[in-house]
Amino acid sequence: MRFIVGLFLGILLVGCKQQDAPPLDQQLYIWQRQWTPAHESALRDSHNDFSTLRVLALQAFPNAGWSRARIDAPLLKADGRPLIAVIRLDGQLKSLDQDQVTAQILQVLADWQAQGLTLSGVEIDHDAGNARLPAYAELLKQLRSALPKEIPLSITALPAWLDSAQLPTLLQTVDSSVLQVHAVSDPRRGLFDSDQALKWAKAWARITDKSFYLALPAYGVALLPDDGGAPLVESEVQLERGGERQELLADPLSLSQLGKTLREDPPAHLAGLIWFRLPLANDRRAWSLTTLRAVARGDQLVSQLGVTFSENDGLYDIKLDNPGNLDSAWPAQITLKAQSCEGADALAGYALQQGPDLLTFTRLHDGRLPAGGQRAIGWARCAHIDQGGSHVDP
């Protein structure tokens, strides 16, 4: 009898045991308007960690009209991942011409398919104000009927729409939504707030009965002063404007914690995370792909800044080294114990003070060393530099 009771209790415990949450799908936005050779290695190195590519295909701006992104179709075809074409309709457009929007999108899809690309979906990115949501819903309804039935339609959505009674109707016109939780507030308040993003995600889950994704930041911007009041935002392309730049960067540690929270207790209908944007090797305002992969996987983030030397006949090349998986700010100061130095100098970004037995490199401006990267900071001609006597001050 005791055996039977014990067996019964064991079955109950197994049945009530908390099951591991399934991993969240991880996807990538490719947002460059013009593709470069750097895309090849970025796609290759991202292939194992990100299931789907959402690629900027077409944009419409006030006055400027329509413009297409110059994609590398053979590269996308060779990559082989599911492909979603993103259509950006700028929020400042005074109105949306239904027939023109539909014709432009269908033409892009036809051209992509003619280049051998198989589409897994279309996403419309339009920052409509709440008052315009009924008209936007009607446009989406008509577009859905014009698209091939086998191609899902999704939209990029704003947290501000949570205040609109029209939101449920809007969401019924599409197959899924992508809630953007970065760069949606006054930029002076920051690029991203992890706690607020989680609240928005939970609120969205209470309204939609369809799958949705969160669009998360893996990049930074700079704010420039503007005489009109609101700051100008500089991202991938440098603005021809003077003034001190205030750099804002999404914090990988904060995003990693959010990912952990979402994996352990995902809001209803949350299907995955989409990272903005695929980082290229020369993208100075994006996380390194090493850091982005580590955050997406949920790996522990570690920065391991150190100093390395290469010596040739008494001439030392001095480099910063970051073998960890977390991008790191340049250290404020680096000191090296050195003997009998005939000469030394710092390279761009640092200044050098030389003492009898000490070389001190002081940071002149901010910068970041990507995970797995190196950066030369100076040189010295000395009898000896003590590797164990170096000190890096963050």
Order of alpha helices (4+ residues) and beta strands (2+ residues): alpha-beta-alpha-beta-beta-alpha-beta-alpha-beta-alpha-beta-alpha-beta-alpha-beta-beta-beta-beta-alpha-beta-alpha-beta-beta-beta-beta-beta-beta-beta-beta
